[in-house]
Amino acid sequence: MTQSERHAVLRQYSDGLLGTHGTIEAIGAHDYADLIIAMAQADLDFPKPAATPAHEAQLARARAILQPRLRHAD
């Protein structure tokens, strides 16, 4: 795979068009850590999850669990 092809795959991942596992395989990386390094070297952002009702509900549950614990840590 050429650098240009690798960058194109990473750009597709950044744009949310490819999944994590498929991207790792496509660029010949060993694991997620390699993907993180490749994304940083390519100066690309990681994809953001879609703002679906399910995702929003997960965020609300996480906040409900974490915020009280963070207040007690002070």
KOLNULO-798578 format. One record per residue: residue number from 1; y, z, x of N, C-alpha, C in turn. Coordinates in pm, 1 decimal. Atoms other than C-alpha are relative to their C-alpha. Last residue first. Example, Ala and Ser with C-alpha at 12.3 -4.5 7.8 and 13.67 -1.06 7.14 Angstrom:
@k: 2, n.north: -119.0, n.up: -6.0, n.east: -82.0, ca.north: -106.0, ca.up: 714.0, ca.east: 1367.0, c.north: 109.0, c.up: 73.0, c.east: -77.0;
@k: 1, n.north: -119.0, n.up: 0.0, n.east: 89.0, ca.north: -450.0, ca.up: 780.0, ca.east: 1230.0, c.north: 120.0, c.up: 0.0, c.east: 90.0;
# end
This chain:
@k: 74, n.north: -130.6, n.up: -34.2, n.east: -57.5, ca.north: 1734.3, ca.up: 4515.7, ca.east: -1294.5, c.north: 11.0, c.up: 140.8, c.east: 37.8;
@k: 73, n.north: 6.1, n.up: 11.3, n.east: -146.3, ca.north: 1364.0, ca.up: 4438.8, ca.east: -1340.6, c.north: 131.7, c.up: 40.5, c.east: 65.6;
@k: 72, n.north: 52.7, n.up: -125.8, n.east: -53.7, ca.north: 1368.5, ca.up: 4566.1, ca.east: -1699.1, c.north: -3.3, c.up: 0.1, c.east: 151.5;
@k: 71, n.north: -100.6, n.up: -104.9, n.east: 25.7, ca.north: 1597.7, ca.up: 4280.2, ca.east: -1809.8, c.north: -45.2, c.up: 132.9, c.east: 59.0;
@k: 70, n.north: -106.9, n.up: 17.1, n.east: -97.5, ca.north: 1365.3, ca.up: 4029.5, ca.east: -1643.0, c.north: 107.7, c.up: 106.3, c.east: -17.5;
@k: 69, n.north: 49.0, n.up: -45.2, n.east: -130.6, ca.north: 1068.6, ca.up: 4164.4, ca.east: -1837.5, c.north: 107.9, c.up: -12.2, c.east: 106.4;
@k: 68, n.north: 6.3, n.up: -146.5, n.east: -2.3, ca.north: 1253.5, ca.up: 4134.1, ca.east: -2167.8, c.north: -46.2, c.up: 54.5, c.east: 135.5;
@k: 67, n.north: -131.7, n.up: -62.8, n.east: 1.3, ca.north: 1347.8, ca.up: 3774.2, ca.east: -2078.9, c.north: -5.2, c.up: 152.4, c.east: -6.4;
@k: 66, n.north: -61.8, n.up: -25.0, n.east: -129.9, ca.north: 999.7, ca.up: 3663.6, ca.east: -1977.1, c.north: 132.4, c.up: 75.8, c.east: -4.4;
@k: 65, n.north: 83.8, n.up: -82.5, n.east: -88.1, ca.north: 790.1, ca.up: 3691.2, ca.east: -2292.2, c.north: 77.2, c.up: 41.5, c.east: 124.9;
@k: 64, n.north: 25.1, n.up: -126.8, n.east: 68.8, ca.north: 1044.3, ca.up: 3568.8, ca.east: -2546.8, c.north: -82.8, c.up: 94.7, c.east: 86.4;
@k: 63, n.north: -122.2, n.up: -81.7, n.east: -6.9, ca.north: 1160.6, ca.up: 3302.8, ca.east: -2301.3, c.north: -22.2, c.up: 136.9, c.east: -63.1;
@k: 62, n.north: -14.9, n.up: -45.2, n.east: -139.2, ca.north: 804.6, ca.up: 3172.7, ca.east: -2261.4, c.north: 123.3, c.up: 88.1, c.east: 15.6;
@k: 61, n.north: 101.1, n.up: -104.6, n.east: -25.7, ca.north: 753.3, ca.up: 3161.2, ca.east: -2638.2, c.north: 15.3, c.up: 55.5, c.east: 141.2;
@k: 60, n.north: -41.8, n.up: -118.9, n.east: 73.8, ca.north: 1083.0, ca.up: 2972.0, ca.east: -2686.5, c.north: -97.9, c.up: 114.7, c.east: 22.3;
@k: 59, n.north: -112.6, n.up: -61.0, n.east: -71.1, ca.north: 988.5, ca.up: 2725.9, ca.east: -2411.8, c.north: 46.2, c.up: 128.6, c.east: -68.4;
@k: 58, n.north: 54.6, n.up: -61.5, n.east: -121.0, ca.north: 651.0, ca.up: 2662.7, ca.east: -2573.5, c.north: 110.2, c.up: 67.9, c.east: 80.5;
@k: 57, n.north: 68.8, n.up: -122.2, n.east: 41.9, ca.north: 819.1, ca.up: 2603.5, ca.east: -2911.1, c.north: -59.0, c.up: 72.5, c.east: 121.2;
@k: 56, n.north: -103.5, n.up: -98.9, n.east: 32.4, ca.north: 1058.6, ca.up: 2353.8, ca.east: -2751.1, c.north: -61.8, c.up: 132.8, c.east: -42.4;
@k: 55, n.north: -55.7, n.up: -45.6, n.east: -127.0, ca.north: 763.1, ca.up: 2170.6, ca.east: -2597.8, c.north: 107.1, c.up: 106.5, c.east: -23.1;
@k: 54, n.north: 102.0, n.up: -82.8, n.east: -66.9, ca.north: 584.1, ca.up: 2152.3, ca.east: -2933.2, c.north: 53.5, c.up: 55.4, c.east: 131.8;
@k: 53, n.north: 6.6, n.up: -131.9, n.east: 64.1, ca.north: 900.5, ca.up: 2032.7, ca.east: -3110.6, c.north: -102.3, c.up: 92.4, c.east: 67.7;
@k: 52, n.north: 72.5, n.up: 3.2, n.east: 126.8, ca.north: 929.1, ca.up: 1753.2, ca.east: -2852.9, c.north: 4.4, c.up: 138.3, c.east: -63.8;
@k: 51, n.north: -52.4, n.up: -108.0, n.east: 84.6, ca.north: 1194.2, ca.up: 1736.4, ca.east: -2582.5, c.north: -63.4, c.up: -9.5, c.east: -138.7;
@k: 50, n.north: -67.0, n.up: 47.7, n.east: 121.4, ca.north: 984.8, ca.up: 1519.7, ca.east: -2349.9, c.north: 42.6, c.up: 119.7, c.east: -84.6;
@k: 49, n.north: 83.2, n.up: 10.7, n.east: 119.6, ca.north: 901.2, ca.up: 1684.1, ca.east: -2020.7, c.north: 82.6, c.up: -46.0, c.east: -119.8;
@k: 48, n.north: -24.6, n.up: -113.9, n.east: 88.3, ca.north: 1125.2, ca.up: 1600.2, ca.east: -1724.6, c.north: -88.2, c.up: -15.0, c.east: -123.1;
@k: 47, n.north: -19.4, n.up: 29.1, n.east: 142.9, ca.north: 1003.8, ca.up: 1369.6, ca.east: -1454.1, c.north: 20.5, c.up: 128.4, c.east: -78.5;
@k: 46, n.north: 124.6, n.up: -12.6, n.east: 74.0, ca.north: 1057.6, ca.up: 1481.2, ca.east: -1094.8, c.north: 25.9, c.up: -27.3, c.east: -147.3;
@k: 45, n.north: 14.4, n.up: -118.0, n.east: 84.4, ca.north: 1367.4, ca.up: 1346.8, ca.east: -928.4, c.north: -137.6, c.up: 2.2, c.east: -64.1;
@k: 44, n.north: 16.3, n.up: 24.1, n.east: 143.5, ca.north: 1351.2, ca.up: 1093.3, ca.east: -647.0, c.north: -15.9, c.up: 132.3, c.east: -73.5;
@k: 43, n.north: -122.5, n.up: -47.0, n.east: 65.1, ca.north: 1481.1, ca.up: 1118.1, ca.east: -289.8, c.north: -0.1, c.up: -31.6, c.east: -149.4;
@k: 42, n.north: -53.9, n.up: 116.4, n.east: 71.3, ca.north: 1188.2, ca.up: 910.9, ca.east: -159.8, c.north: 131.3, c.up: 33.1, c.east: -70.7;
@k: 41, n.north: -29.5, n.up: 102.1, n.east: -99.9, ca.north: 1113.8, ca.up: 1182.6, ca.east: 98.5, c.north: 61.8, c.up: -124.5, c.east: -63.5;
@k: 40, n.north: -116.7, n.up: -44.4, n.east: -76.6, ca.north: 1143.3, ca.up: 1446.6, ca.east: -172.5, c.north: 39.6, c.up: -105.1, c.east: 103.4;
@k: 39, n.north: -116.7, n.up: 9.9, n.east: 88.9, ca.north: 907.3, ca.up: 1257.1, ca.east: -403.5, c.north: 127.6, c.up: 40.2, c.east: 74.0;
@k: 38, n.north: -31.3, n.up: 142.1, n.east: 17.4, ca.north: 656.6, ca.up: 1207.4, ca.east: -121.3, c.north: 123.6, c.up: -19.0, c.east: -87.1;
@k: 37, n.north: -57.8, n.up: 48.7, n.east: -125.5, ca.north: 668.8, ca.up: 1577.9, ca.east: -30.1, c.north: 42.1, c.up: -145.9, c.east: -13.8;
@k: 36, n.north: -131.3, n.up: -63.5, n.east: -13.8, ca.north: 611.7, ca.up: 1684.8, ca.east: -389.7, c.north: 70.8, c.up: -51.6, c.east: 124.8;
@k: 35, n.north: -88.7, n.up: 68.8, n.east: 93.7, ca.north: 327.6, ca.up: 1433.6, ca.east: -421.0, c.north: 141.7, c.up: 56.8, c.east: 8.7;
@k: 34, n.north: -33.5, n.up: 129.3, n.east: -59.6, ca.north: 163.7, ca.up: 1571.1, ca.east: -106.1, c.north: 95.6, c.up: -78.5, c.east: -89.7;
@k: 33, n.north: -93.0, n.up: -28.5, n.east: -110.3, ca.north: 182.8, ca.up: 1920.8, ca.east: -255.9, c.north: 41.9, c.up: -128.9, c.east: 69.1;
@k: 32, n.north: -134.8, n.up: -9.2, n.east: 54.7, ca.north: 24.4, ca.up: 1788.6, ca.east: -575.5, c.north: 102.8, c.up: 28.4, c.east: 108.6;
@k: 31, n.north: -21.8, n.up: -99.4, n.east: 103.9, ca.north: -289.8, ca.up: 1683.3, ca.east: -390.9, c.north: 146.5, c.up: 0.8, c.east: -43.1;
@k: 30, n.north: 112.6, n.up: -91.4, n.east: 13.4, ca.north: -451.6, ca.up: 1447.1, ca.east: -143.7, c.north: 16.6, c.up: 94.4, c.east: -118.0;
@k: 29, n.north: -28.6, n.up: -138.4, n.east: -40.0, ca.north: -214.7, ca.up: 1153.8, ca.east: -171.7, c.north: -123.5, c.up: 86.7, c.east: -22.3;
@k: 28, n.north: 96.1, n.up: -44.7, n.east: -99.9, ca.north: -335.9, ca.up: 794.8, ca.east: -183.3, c.north: 26.8, c.up: 139.3, c.east: 53.0;
@k: 27, n.north: -65.8, n.up: 0.4, n.east: -131.0, ca.north: -23.9, ca.up: 665.2, ca.east: -358.1, c.north: -93.1, c.up: 49.2, c.east: 111.2;
@k: 26, n.north: -58.1, n.up: 130.5, n.east: -31.3, ca.north: -216.0, ca.up: 559.6, ca.east: -670.2, c.north: 63.4, c.up: -4.6, c.east: 139.1;
@k: 25, n.north: 104.1, n.up: 96.4, n.east: -38.3, ca.north: -435.1, ca.up: 871.5, ca.east: -675.3, c.north: 60.5, c.up: -131.8, c.east: 46.8;
@k: 24, n.north: 62.0, n.up: -53.0, n.east: -122.5, ca.north: -141.3, ca.up: 1113.3, ca.east: -672.6, c.north: -106.3, c.up: -97.4, c.east: 49.6;
@k: 23, n.north: -93.7, n.up: 27.1, n.east: -108.8, ca.north: 37.2, ca.up: 894.9, ca.east: -927.8, c.north: -57.6, c.up: 46.9, c.east: 132.4;
@k: 22, n.north: 4.1, n.up: 142.6, n.east: -31.1, ca.north: -262.4, ca.up: 894.0, ca.east: -1159.9, c.north: 90.7, c.up: -37.3, c.east: 115.2;
@k: 21, n.north: 129.4, n.up: 29.5, n.east: -64.2, ca.north: -291.3, ca.up: 1272.6, ca.east: -1143.2, c.north: -8.1, c.up: -147.0, c.east: 41.1;
@k: 20, n.north: 10.2, n.up: -62.1, n.east: -132.1, ca.north: 79.4, ca.up: 1326.2, ca.east: -1212.3, c.north: -128.1, c.up: -39.8, c.east: 71.7;
@k: 19, n.north: 34.8, n.up: -140.8, n.east: -3.8, ca.north: 111.8, ca.up: 1083.7, ca.east: -1500.4, c.north: -16.1, c.up: 50.5, c.east: 142.3;
@k: 18, n.north: 132.1, n.up: -29.5, n.east: -55.2, ca.north: 295.0, ca.up: 754.4, ca.east: -1485.7, c.north: -23.5, c.up: 149.9, c.east: -2.0;
@k: 17, n.north: 90.5, n.up: 107.0, n.east: 41.6, ca.north: 587.2, ca.up: 621.7, ca.east: -1692.0, c.north: -142.3, c.up: 18.3, c.east: 50.9;
@k: 16, n.north: 90.0, n.up: -48.2, n.east: 104.7, ca.north: 794.6, ca.up: 939.0, ca.east: -1677.4, c.north: -99.0, c.up: -103.6, c.east: -48.9;
@k: 15, n.north: -48.3, n.up: 45.8, n.east: 130.8, ca.north: 1083.4, ca.up: 776.8, ca.east: -1488.3, c.north: -89.9, c.up: 42.6, c.east: -115.6;
@k: 14, n.north: -127.6, n.up: -65.3, n.east: 23.9, ca.north: 1000.4, ca.up: 980.9, ca.east: -1178.6, c.north: 56.1, c.up: -35.1, c.east: -137.3;
@k: 13, n.north: 30.3, n.up: -140.2, n.east: 28.5, ca.north: 640.8, ca.up: 862.7, ca.east: -1198.2, c.north: 128.0, c.up: 74.9, c.east: -34.9;
@k: 12, n.north: 61.4, n.up: -1.4, n.east: 133.0, ca.north: 755.3, ca.up: 501.1, ca.east: -1223.4, c.north: -35.2, c.up: 142.9, c.east: -41.8;
@k: 11, n.north: -110.0, n.up: 21.9, n.east: 94.9, ca.north: 987.3, ca.up: 559.9, ca.east: -925.0, c.north: -54.8, c.up: 1.7, c.east: -143.5;
@k: 10, n.north: -71.0, n.up: -126.8, n.east: 10.6, ca.north: 694.5, ca.up: 704.9, ca.east: -728.5, c.north: 116.7, c.up: -9.3, c.east: -98.5;
@k: 9, n.north: 88.1, n.up: -92.6, n.east: 73.2, ca.north: 489.4, ca.up: 394.5, ca.east: -802.0, c.north: 70.0, c.up: 133.6, c.east: -20.5;
@k: 8, n.north: 3.3, n.up: 47.0, n.east: 138.9, ca.north: 777.3, ca.up: 166.4, ca.east: -697.1, c.north: -86.9, c.up: 92.0, c.east: -85.9;
@k: 7, n.north: -124.7, n.up: -44.0, n.east: 62.6, ca.north: 828.7, ca.up: 372.4, ca.east: -379.7, c.north: 3.2, c.up: -41.7, c.east: -147.1;
@k: 6, n.north: 8.0, n.up: -146.6, n.east: 15.2, ca.north: 462.4, ca.up: 326.3, ca.east: -288.6, c.north: 124.9, c.up: 52.0, c.east: -70.7;
@k: 5, n.north: 93.1, n.up: -24.6, n.east: 110.9, ca.north: 488.3, ca.up: -48.8, ca.east: -351.0, c.north: -10.4, c.up: 149.8, c.east: -28.6;
@k: 4, n.north: -66.3, n.up: 46.6, n.east: 121.6, ca.north: 797.2, ca.up: -72.3, ca.east: -128.3, c.north: -86.6, c.up: 25.4, c.east: -122.8;
@k: 3, n.north: -102.0, n.up: -100.6, n.east: 34.4, ca.north: 636.7, ca.up: 139.2, ca.east: 142.9, c.north: 68.5, c.up: -37.1, c.east: -131.0;
@k: 2, n.north: -123.1, n.up: 6.8, n.east: -78.2, ca.north: 338.5, ca.up: -96.4, ca.east: 138.8, c.north: 95.7, c.up: 111.5, c.east: -43.3;
@k: 1, n.north: -117.1, n.up: 0.0, n.east: 85.5, ca.north: 0.0, ca.up: 0.0, ca.east: 0.0, c.north: 123.2, c.up: 0.0, c.east: 90.0;
# end
